[in-house]
Amino acid sequence: MRILAFAAFVIFTAFCIIAAVSNRTDVFFSLHPLPFGWDVPLYMILFAGIFIGLGAGALVMTIKSVKQAHHNRQQIKKIRDLEKQLKEVTTPDLNETIK
């Protein structure tokens, strides 16, 4: 698994280097309704999109895993309560069996 992660990292890094070298042209970036605008290299816009996407994906996965962990804790508590109830129902009373 470690080798696979390292290989993915190397491929991603190579892609980023190739994209940065081949897209050094300055482009005018503006947020249209706002009066702001900048001349930035195209690769910076590409990388910003990639990293915003990675960040959004990580945020979604974190929220989903927190919800799943909460659900798992509720289910474990419910299982323990049911097992406790089952023990109370199935355990014979020793005083009644002696009589």
C-alpha positions in Angstrom: 0.0 0.0 0.0 2.9 2.3 0.8 4.4 1.8 -2.6 1.1 2.5 -4.3 0.7 5.8 -2.4 4.3 6.8 -3.2 3.7 6.0 -6.9 0.5 8.1 -6.9 2.4 10.9 -5.3 5.2 10.8 -7.9 2.7 10.7 -10.8 0.8 13.6 -9.3 4.0 15.6 -8.7 5.1 14.9 -12.3 1.8 16.1 -13.6 2.0 19.3 -11.6 5.5 20.0 -12.8 4.6 19.4 -16.4 1.4 21.5 -16.1 3.4 24.4 -14.5 6.1 24.4 -17.1 3.8 24.2 -20.1 1.2 26.8 -18.7 3.4 29.7 -17.7 1.5 32.2 -19.8 0.0 35.1 -17.8 -3.8 35.3 -18.0 -6.1 38.0 -16.6 -8.2 36.5 -13.8 -11.1 38.5 -12.5 -14.2 37.9 -10.5 -16.6 39.4 -13.0 -19.2 41.3 -10.9 -16.4 42.6 -8.6 -14.0 45.2 -9.8 -10.9 43.1 -9.1 -8.6 41.5 -11.6 -5.1 40.1 -11.6 -2.5 38.9 -14.1 -1.5 35.4 -12.9 0.1 32.4 -14.6 -2.4 29.9 -15.9 -0.8 27.1 -13.9 -1.7 28.9 -10.6 -5.4 28.9 -11.6 -5.2 25.2 -12.5 -3.5 24.4 -9.2 -6.0 26.5 -7.3 -8.8 24.5 -8.9 -7.2 21.2 -8.1 -6.5 22.1 -4.5 -9.9 23.6 -3.9 -11.4 20.3 -5.3 -9.1 18.2 -3.0 -10.0 20.4 0.0 -13.8 20.1 -0.7 -13.5 16.4 -1.1 -11.6 16.0 2.1 -14.2 18.2 3.9 -17.1 16.1 2.5 -15.4 12.8 3.5 -14.6 14.2 7.0 -18.3 15.2 7.6 -19.4 11.8 6.3 -17.0 9.9 8.5 -18.1 11.9 11.6 -21.8 11.1 10.8 -20.9 7.4 10.3 -19.0 7.3 13.6 -21.9 8.9 15.4 -24.3 6.3 13.9 -21.9 3.5 14.9 -21.7 4.7 18.5 -25.6 4.8 18.6 -25.8 1.3 17.2 -23.2 -0.1 19.7 -25.1 1.4 22.6 -28.3 -0.1 21.3 -26.7 -3.5 21.0 -25.3 -3.3 24.5 -28.8 -2.4 25.9 -30.4 -5.2 24.0 -27.8 -7.7 25.2 -28.4 -6.6 28.7 -32.1 -7.0 28.4 -31.6 -10.4 26.9 -29.4 -11.5 29.8 -32.1 -10.3 32.3 -34.8 -12.3 30.5 -32.8 -15.5 29.9 -31.0 -15.8 33.3 -32.9 -18.1 35.6 -33.6 -17.0 39.1 -31.7 -19.3 41.4 -34.2 -18.9 44.3 -37.0 -20.2 42.1 -35.1 -23.2 40.9 -34.2 -24.4 44.4 -37.8 -24.5 45.6 
